[in-house]
């Protein structure tokens, strides 16, 4: 394997690692957004039940 291929392989490995780390850091944000959406849907569901009962 020549030097150029070794460098390219190293760069790809570094880029993958950086992307993976960035995704890991996004998880808490995504979780909180999902929780907000879920609670909003629960609230909407409750309102719809009230409307259909009356």
mmCIF file of the N, C-alpha and C atoms, coordinates in Angstrom:
data_MODEL
# 
_entry.id   MODEL 
# 
loop_
_atom_site.group_PDB 
_atom_site.id 
_atom_site.type_symbol 
_atom_site.label_atom_id 
_atom_site.label_alt_id 
_atom_site.label_comp_id 
_atom_site.label_asym_id 
_atom_site.label_entity_id 
_atom_site.label_seq_id 
_atom_site.pdbx_PDB_ins_code 
_atom_site.Cartn_x 
_atom_site.Cartn_y 
_atom_site.Cartn_z 
_atom_site.occupancy 
_atom_site.B_iso_or_equiv 
_atom_site.pdbx_formal_charge 
_atom_site.auth_seq_id 
_atom_site.auth_comp_id 
_atom_site.auth_asym_id 
_atom_site.auth_atom_id 
_atom_site.pdbx_PDB_model_num 
ATOM 1   N N  . UNK A 1 1  ? 0.863   -1.184 0.000  1.00 0.00 ? 1  UNK A N  1 
ATOM 2   C CA . UNK A 1 1  ? 0.000   0.000  0.000  1.00 0.00 ? 1  UNK A CA 1 
ATOM 3   C C  . UNK A 1 1  ? 0.903   1.240  0.000  1.00 0.00 ? 1  UNK A C  1 
ATOM 4   N N  . UNK A 1 2  ? 0.624   2.135  -0.912 1.00 0.00 ? 2  UNK A N  1 
ATOM 5   C CA . UNK A 1 2  ? 1.483   3.316  -0.962 1.00 0.00 ? 2  UNK A CA 1 
ATOM 6   C C  . UNK A 1 2  ? 1.016   4.391  0.026  1.00 0.00 ? 2  UNK A C  1 
ATOM 7   N N  . UNK A 1 3  ? 1.826   5.380  0.170  1.00 0.00 ? 3  UNK A N  1 
ATOM 8   C CA . UNK A 1 3  ? 1.596   6.438  1.162  1.00 0.00 ? 3  UNK A CA 1 
ATOM 9   C C  . UNK A 1 3  ? 0.275   7.174  0.913  1.00 0.00 ? 3  UNK A C  1 
ATOM 10  N N  . UNK A 1 4  ? -0.023  7.482  -0.342 1.00 0.00 ? 4  UNK A N  1 
ATOM 11  C CA . UNK A 1 4  ? -1.242  8.238  -0.663 1.00 0.00 ? 4  UNK A CA 1 
ATOM 12  C C  . UNK A 1 4  ? -2.482  7.473  -0.208 1.00 0.00 ? 4  UNK A C  1 
ATOM 13  N N  . UNK A 1 5  ? -2.515  6.182  -0.504 1.00 0.00 ? 5  UNK A N  1 
ATOM 14  C CA . UNK A 1 5  ? -3.659  5.371  -0.081 1.00 0.00 ? 5  UNK A CA 1 
ATOM 15  C C  . UNK A 1 5  ? -3.759  5.295  1.437  1.00 0.00 ? 5  UNK A C  1 
ATOM 16  N N  . UNK A 1 6  ? -2.625  5.222  2.103  1.00 0.00 ? 6  UNK A N  1 
ATOM 17  C CA . UNK A 1 6  ? -2.615  5.173  3.568  1.00 0.00 ? 6  UNK A CA 1 
ATOM 18  C C  . UNK A 1 6  ? -3.188  6.466  4.145  1.00 0.00 ? 6  UNK A C  1 
ATOM 19  N N  . UNK A 1 7  ? -2.797  7.592  3.557  1.00 0.00 ? 7  UNK A N  1 
ATOM 20  C CA . UNK A 1 7  ? -3.281  8.896  4.025  1.00 0.00 ? 7  UNK A CA 1 
ATOM 21  C C  . UNK A 1 7  ? -4.786  9.012  3.792  1.00 0.00 ? 7  UNK A C  1 
ATOM 22  N N  . UNK A 1 8  ? -5.244  8.584  2.609  1.00 0.00 ? 8  UNK A N  1 
ATOM 23  C CA . UNK A 1 8  ? -6.682  8.636  2.301  1.00 0.00 ? 8  UNK A CA 1 
ATOM 24  C C  . UNK A 1 8  ? -7.477  7.781  3.282  1.00 0.00 ? 8  UNK A C  1 
ATOM 25  N N  . UNK A 1 9  ? -6.955  6.600  3.565  1.00 0.00 ? 9  UNK A N  1 
ATOM 26  C CA . UNK A 1 9  ? -7.627  5.690  4.486  1.00 0.00 ? 9  UNK A CA 1 
ATOM 27  C C  . UNK A 1 9  ? -7.707  6.318  5.880  1.00 0.00 ? 9  UNK A C  1 
ATOM 28  N N  . UNK A 1 10 ? -6.615  6.948  6.302  1.00 0.00 ? 10 UNK A N  1 
ATOM 29  C CA . UNK A 1 10 ? -6.567  7.607  7.604  1.00 0.00 ? 10 UNK A CA 1 
ATOM 30  C C  . UNK A 1 10 ? -7.580  8.755  7.666  1.00 0.00 ? 10 UNK A C  1 
ATOM 31  N N  . UNK A 1 11 ? -7.658  9.539  6.585  1.00 0.00 ? 11 UNK A N  1 
ATOM 32  C CA . UNK A 1 11 ? -8.591  10.671 6.546  1.00 0.00 ? 11 UNK A CA 1 
ATOM 33  C C  . UNK A 1 11 ? -10.037 10.193 6.621  1.00 0.00 ? 11 UNK A C  1 
ATOM 34  N N  . UNK A 1 12 ? -10.345 9.115  5.909  1.00 0.00 ? 12 UNK A N  1 
ATOM 35  C CA . UNK A 1 12 ? -11.702 8.561  5.939  1.00 0.00 ? 12 UNK A CA 1 
ATOM 36  C C  . UNK A 1 12 ? -12.051 8.094  7.348  1.00 0.00 ? 12 UNK A C  1 
ATOM 37  N N  . UNK A 1 13 ? -11.082 7.440  7.978  1.00 0.00 ? 13 UNK A N  1 
ATOM 38  C CA . UNK A 1 13 ? -11.291 6.932  9.334  1.00 0.00 ? 13 UNK A CA 1 
ATOM 39  C C  . UNK A 1 13 ? -11.568 8.090  10.297 1.00 0.00 ? 13 UNK A C  1 
ATOM 40  N N  . UNK A 1 14 ? -10.797 9.160  10.163 1.00 0.00 ? 14 UNK A N  1 
ATOM 41  C CA . UNK A 1 14 ? -10.968 10.341 11.016 1.00 0.00 ? 14 UNK A CA 1 
ATOM 42  C C  . UNK A 1 14 ? -12.333 10.984 10.773 1.00 0.00 ? 14 UNK A C  1 
ATOM 43  N N  . UNK A 1 15 ? -12.736 11.092 9.506  1.00 0.00 ? 15 UNK A N  1 
ATOM 44  C CA . UNK A 1 15 ? -14.021 11.707 9.164  1.00 0.00 ? 15 UNK A CA 1 
ATOM 45  C C  . UNK A 1 15 ? -15.171 10.882 9.733  1.00 0.00 ? 15 UNK A C  1 
ATOM 46  N N  . UNK A 1 16 ? -15.067 9.560  9.632  1.00 0.00 ? 16 UNK A N  1 
ATOM 47  C CA . UNK A 1 16 ? -16.110 8.688  10.178 1.00 0.00 ? 16 UNK A CA 1 
ATOM 48  C C  . UNK A 1 16 ? -16.211 8.858  11.687 1.00 0.00 ? 16 UNK A C  1 
ATOM 49  N N  . UNK A 1 17 ? -15.057 8.923  12.334 1.00 0.00 ? 17 UNK A N  1 
ATOM 50  C CA . UNK A 1 17 ? -15.033 9.062  13.792 1.00 0.00 ? 17 UNK A CA 1 
ATOM 51  C C  . UNK A 1 17 ? -15.653 10.400 14.212 1.00 0.00 ? 17 UNK A C  1 
ATOM 52  N N  . UNK A 1 18 ? -15.340 11.461 13.470 1.00 0.00 ? 18 UNK A N  1 
ATOM 53  C CA . UNK A 1 18 ? -15.889 12.784 13.778 1.00 0.00 ? 18 UNK A CA 1 
ATOM 54  C C  . UNK A 1 18 ? -17.405 12.798 13.577 1.00 0.00 ? 18 UNK A C  1 
ATOM 55  N N  . UNK A 1 19 ? -17.876 12.173 12.508 1.00 0.00 ? 19 UNK A N  1 
ATOM 56  C CA . UNK A 1 19 ? -19.315 12.122 12.241 1.00 0.00 ? 19 UNK A CA 1 
ATOM 57  C C  . UNK A 1 19 ? -20.031 11.337 13.336 1.00 0.00 ? 19 UNK A C  1 
ATOM 58  N N  . UNK A 1 20 ? -19.425 10.237 13.744 1.00 0.00 ? 20 UNK A N  1 
ATOM 59  C CA . UNK A 1 20 ? -20.008 9.403  14.797 1.00 0.00 ? 20 UNK A CA 1 
ATOM 60  C C  . UNK A 1 20 ? -20.116 10.200 16.101 1.00 0.00 ? 20 UNK A C  1 
ATOM 61  N N  . UNK A 1 21 ? -19.080 10.942 16.424 1.00 0.00 ? 21 UNK A N  1 
ATOM 62  C CA . UNK A 1 21 ? -19.061 11.743 17.647 1.00 0.00 ? 21 UNK A CA 1 
ATOM 63  C C  . UNK A 1 21 ? -20.130 12.834 17.593 1.00 0.00 ? 21 UNK A C  1 
ATOM 64  N N  . UNK A 1 22 ? -20.269 13.457 16.434 1.00 0.00 ? 22 UNK A N  1 
ATOM 65  C CA . UNK A 1 22 ? -21.274 14.509 16.264 1.00 0.00 ? 22 UNK A CA 1 
ATOM 66  C C  . UNK A 1 22 ? -22.683 13.941 16.463 1.00 0.00 ? 22 UNK A C  1 
ATOM 67  N N  . UNK A 1 23 ? -22.923 12.758 15.915 1.00 0.00 ? 23 UNK A N  1 
ATOM 68  C CA . UNK A 1 23 ? -24.225 12.109 16.085 1.00 0.00 ? 23 UNK A CA 1 
ATOM 69  C C  . UNK A 1 23 ? -24.484 11.777 17.552 1.00 0.00 ? 23 UNK A C  1 
ATOM 70  N N  . UNK A 1 24 ? -23.447 11.323 18.246 1.00 0.00 ? 24 UNK A N  1 
ATOM 71  C CA . UNK A 1 24 ? -23.593 11.015 19.675 1.00 0.00 ? 24 UNK A CA 1 
ATOM 72  C C  . UNK A 1 24 ? -24.003 12.260 20.453 1.00 0.00 ? 24 UNK A C  1 
ATOM 73  N N  . UNK A 1 25 ? -23.431 13.403 20.080 1.00 0.00 ? 25 UNK A N  1 
ATOM 74  C CA . UNK A 1 25 ? -23.740 14.644 20.781 1.00 0.00 ? 25 UNK A CA 1 
ATOM 75  C C  . UNK A 1 25 ? -25.151 15.132 20.474 1.00 0.00 ? 25 UNK A C  1 
ATOM 76  N N  . UNK A 1 26 ? -25.703 14.724 19.331 1.00 0.00 ? 26 UNK A N  1 
ATOM 77  C CA . UNK A 1 26 ? -27.054 15.142 18.950 1.00 0.00 ? 26 UNK A CA 1 
ATOM 78  C C  . UNK A 1 26 ? -28.141 14.350 19.677 1.00 0.00 ? 26 UNK A C  1 
ATOM 79  N N  . UNK A 1 27 ? -27.808 13.195 20.208 1.00 0.00 ? 27 UNK A N  1 
ATOM 80  C CA . UNK A 1 27 ? -28.803 12.310 20.819 1.00 0.00 ? 27 UNK A CA 1 
ATOM 81  C C  . UNK A 1 27 ? -29.636 12.995 21.911 1.00 0.00 ? 27 UNK A C  1 
ATOM 82  N N  . UNK A 1 28 ? -29.028 13.692 22.888 1.00 0.00 ? 28 UNK A N  1 
ATOM 83  C CA . UNK A 1 28 ? -29.856 14.332 23.921 1.00 0.00 ? 28 UNK A CA 1 
ATOM 84  C C  . UNK A 1 28 ? -30.829 15.370 23.346 1.00 0.00 ? 28 UNK A C  1 
ATOM 85  N N  . UNK A 1 29 ? -30.383 16.128 22.359 1.00 0.00 ? 29 UNK A N  1 
ATOM 86  C CA . UNK A 1 29 ? -31.245 17.127 21.726 1.00 0.00 ? 29 UNK A CA 1 
ATOM 87  C C  . UNK A 1 29 ? -32.419 16.456 21.034 1.00 0.00 ? 29 UNK A C  1 
ATOM 88  N N  . UNK A 1 30 ? -32.119 15.388 20.317 1.00 0.00 ? 30 UNK A N  1 
ATOM 89  C CA . UNK A 1 30 ? -33.177 14.655 19.619 1.00 0.00 ? 30 UNK A CA 1 
ATOM 90  C C  . UNK A 1 30 ? -34.151 14.029 20.608 1.00 0.00 ? 30 UNK A C  1 
ATOM 91  N N  . UNK A 1 31 ? -33.624 13.527 21.713 1.00 0.00 ? 31 UNK A N  1 
ATOM 92  C CA . UNK A 1 31 ? -34.489 12.931 22.743 1.00 0.00 ? 31 UNK A CA 1 
ATOM 93  C C  . UNK A 1 31 ? -35.448 13.960 23.317 1.00 0.00 ? 31 UNK A C  1 
ATOM 94  N N  . UNK A 1 32 ? -34.928 15.138 23.630 1.00 0.00 ? 32 UNK A N  1 
ATOM 95  C CA . UNK A 1 32 ? -35.798 16.162 24.218 1.00 0.00 ? 32 UNK A CA 1 
ATOM 96  C C  . UNK A 1 32 ? -36.836 16.632 23.203 1.00 0.00 ? 32 UNK A C  1 
ATOM 97  N N  . UNK A 1 33 ? -36.446 16.743 21.939 1.00 0.00 ? 33 UNK A N  1 
ATOM 98  C CA . UNK A 1 33 ? -37.410 17.124 20.901 1.00 0.00 ? 33 UNK A CA 1 
ATOM 99  C C  . UNK A 1 33 ? -38.495 16.062 20.771 1.00 0.00 ? 33 UNK A C  1 
ATOM 100 N N  . UNK A 1 34 ? -38.098 14.812 20.821 1.00 0.00 ? 34 UNK A N  1 
ATOM 101 C CA . UNK A 1 34 ? -39.060 13.708 20.742 1.00 0.00 ? 34 UNK A CA 1 
ATOM 102 C C  . UNK A 1 34 ? -40.013 13.725 21.933 1.00 0.00 ? 34 UNK A C  1 
ATOM 103 N N  . UNK A 1 35 ? -39.481 14.020 23.115 1.00 0.00 ? 35 UNK A N  1 
ATOM 104 C CA . UNK A 1 35 ? -40.329 14.111 24.312 1.00 0.00 ? 35 UNK A CA 1 
ATOM 105 C C  . UNK A 1 35 ? -41.350 15.241 24.185 1.00 0.00 ? 35 UNK A C  1 
ATOM 106 N N  . UNK A 1 36 ? -40.917 16.377 23.626 1.00 0.00 ? 36 UNK A N  1 
ATOM 107 C CA . UNK A 1 36 ? -41.833 17.501 23.423 1.00 0.00 ? 36 UNK A CA 1 
ATOM 108 C C  . UNK A 1 36 ? -42.945 17.121 22.461 1.00 0.00 ? 36 UNK A C  1 
ATOM 109 N N  . UNK A 1 37 ? -42.576 16.472 21.372 1.00 0.00 ? 37 UNK A N  1 
ATOM 110 C CA . UNK A 1 37 ? -43.567 16.045 20.382 1.00 0.00 ? 37 UNK A CA 1 
ATOM 111 C C  . UNK A 1 37 ? -44.545 15.060 21.008 1.00 0.00 ? 37 UNK A C  1 
ATOM 112 N N  . UNK A 1 38 ? -44.014 14.116 21.763 1.00 0.00 ? 38 UNK A N  1 
ATOM 113 C CA . UNK A 1 38 ? -44.860 13.105 22.406 1.00 0.00 ? 38 UNK A CA 1 
ATOM 114 C C  . UNK A 1 38 ? -45.839 13.751 23.380 1.00 0.00 ? 38 UNK A C  1 
ATOM 115 N N  . UNK A 1 39 ? -45.357 14.683 24.193 1.00 0.00 ? 39 UNK A N  1 
ATOM 116 C CA . UNK A 1 39 ? -46.255 15.329 25.155 1.00 0.00 ? 39 UNK A CA 1 
ATOM 117 C C  . UNK A 1 39 ? -47.290 16.187 24.428 1.00 0.00 ? 39 UNK A C  1 
ATOM 118 N N  . UNK A 1 40 ? -46.888 16.821 23.333 1.00 0.00 ? 40 UNK A N  1 
ATOM 119 C CA . UNK A 1 40 ? -47.841 17.590 22.529 1.00 0.00 ? 40 UNK A CA 1 
ATOM 120 C C  . UNK A 1 40 ? -48.925 16.700 21.945 1.00 0.00 ? 40 UNK A C  1 
ATOM 121 N N  . UNK A 1 41 ? -48.529 15.531 21.477 1.00 0.00 ? 41 UNK A N  1 
ATOM 122 C CA . UNK A 1 41 ? -49.502 14.576 20.930 1.00 0.00 ? 41 UNK A CA 1 
ATOM 123 C C  . UNK A 1 41 ? -50.442 14.062 22.013 1.00 0.00 ? 41 UNK A C  1 
ATOM 124 N N  . UNK A 1 42 ? -49.897 13.822 23.198 1.00 0.00 ? 42 UNK A N  1 
ATOM 125 C CA . UNK A 1 42 ? -50.736 13.381 24.321 1.00 0.00 ? 42 UNK A CA 1 
ATOM 126 C C  . UNK A 1 42 ? -51.779 14.446 24.666 1.00 0.00 ? 42 UNK A C  1 
ATOM 127 N N  . UNK A 1 43 ? -51.324 15.696 24.678 1.00 0.00 ? 43 UNK A N  1 
ATOM 128 C CA . UNK A 1 43 ? -52.224 16.811 24.981 1.00 0.00 ? 43 UNK A CA 1 
ATOM 129 C C  . UNK A 1 43 ? -53.315 16.919 23.909 1.00 0.00 ? 43 UNK A C  1 
ATOM 130 N N  . UNK A 1 44 ? -52.916 16.816 22.667 1.00 0.00 ? 44 UNK A N  1 
ATOM 131 C CA . UNK A 1 44 ? -53.861 16.873 21.553 1.00 0.00 ? 44 UNK A CA 1 
ATOM 132 C C  . UNK A 1 44 ? -54.861 15.723 21.624 1.00 0.00 ? 44 UNK A C  1 
ATOM 133 N N  . UNK A 1 45 ? -54.375 14.552 21.956 1.00 0.00 ? 45 UNK A N  1 
ATOM 134 C CA . UNK A 1 45 ? -55.236 13.385 22.097 1.00 0.00 ? 45 UNK A CA 1 
ATOM 135 C C  . UNK A 1 45 ? -56.286 13.610 23.187 1.00 0.00 ? 45 UNK A C  1 
ATOM 136 N N  . UNK A 1 46 ? -55.854 14.193 24.302 1.00 0.00 ? 46 UNK A N  1 
ATOM 137 C CA . UNK A 1 46 ? -56.781 14.502 25.389 1.00 0.00 ? 46 UNK A CA 1 
ATOM 138 C C  . UNK A 1 46 ? -57.857 15.482 24.948 1.00 0.00 ? 46 UNK A C  1 
ATOM 139 N N  . UNK A 1 47 ? -57.454 16.510 24.209 1.00 0.00 ? 47 UNK A N  1 
ATOM 140 C CA . UNK A 1 47 ? -58.421 17.493 23.716 1.00 0.00 ? 47 UNK A CA 1 
ATOM 141 C C  . UNK A 1 47 ? -59.407 16.859 22.742 1.00 0.00 ? 47 UNK A C  1 
ATOM 142 N N  . UNK A 1 48 ? -58.908 16.011 21.877 1.00 0.00 ? 48 UNK A N  1 
ATOM 143 C CA . UNK A 1 48 ? -59.787 15.330 20.918 1.00 0.00 ? 48 UNK A CA 1 
ATOM 144 C C  . UNK A 1 48 ? -60.801 14.436 21.628 1.00 0.00 ? 48 UNK A C  1 
ATOM 145 N N  . UNK A 1 49 ? -60.362 13.774 22.678 1.00 0.00 ? 49 UNK A N  1 
ATOM 146 C CA . UNK A 1 49 ? -61.283 12.926 23.449 1.00 0.00 ? 49 UNK A CA 1 
ATOM 147 C C  . UNK A 1 49 ? -62.380 13.772 24.089 1.00 0.00 ? 49 UNK A C  1 
ATOM 148 N N  . UNK A 1 50 ? -61.995 14.958 24.617 1.00 0.00 ? 50 UNK A N  1 
ATOM 149 C CA . UNK A 1 50 ? -62.982 15.856 25.220 1.00 0.00 ? 50 UNK A CA 1 
ATOM 150 C C  . UNK A 1 50 ? -64.002 16.306 24.175 1.00 0.00 ? 50 UNK A C  1 
ATOM 151 N N  . UNK A 1 51 ? -63.511 16.657 22.999 1.00 0.00 ? 51 UNK A N  1 
ATOM 152 C CA . UNK A 1 51 ? -64.389 17.141 21.931 1.00 0.00 ? 51 UNK A CA 1 
ATOM 153 C C  . UNK A 1 51 ? -65.361 16.051 21.493 1.00 0.00 ? 51 UNK A C  1 
ATOM 154 N N  . UNK A 1 52 ? -64.866 14.847 21.324 1.00 0.00 ? 52 UNK A N  1 
ATOM 155 C CA . UNK A 1 52 ? -65.730 13.765 20.838 1.00 0.00 ? 52 UNK A CA 1 
ATOM 156 C C  . UNK A 1 52 ? -66.749 13.327 21.890 1.00 0.00 ? 52 UNK A C  1 
ATOM 157 N N  . UNK A 1 53 ? -66.452 13.543 23.165 1.00 0.00 ? 53 UNK A N  1 
ATOM 158 C CA . UNK A 1 53 ? -67.396 13.180 24.229 1.00 0.00 ? 53 UNK A CA 1 
ATOM 159 C C  . UNK A 1 53 ? -68.577 14.143 24.285 1.00 0.00 ? 53 UNK A C  1 
ATOM 160 N N  . UNK A 1 54 ? -68.305 15.411 23.981 1.00 0.00 ? 54 UNK A N  1 
ATOM 161 C CA . UNK A 1 54 ? -69.360 16.426 24.136 1.00 0.00 ? 54 UNK A CA 1 
ATOM 162 C C  . UNK A 1 54 ? -70.291 16.525 22.949 1.00 0.00 ? 54 UNK A C  1 
# 
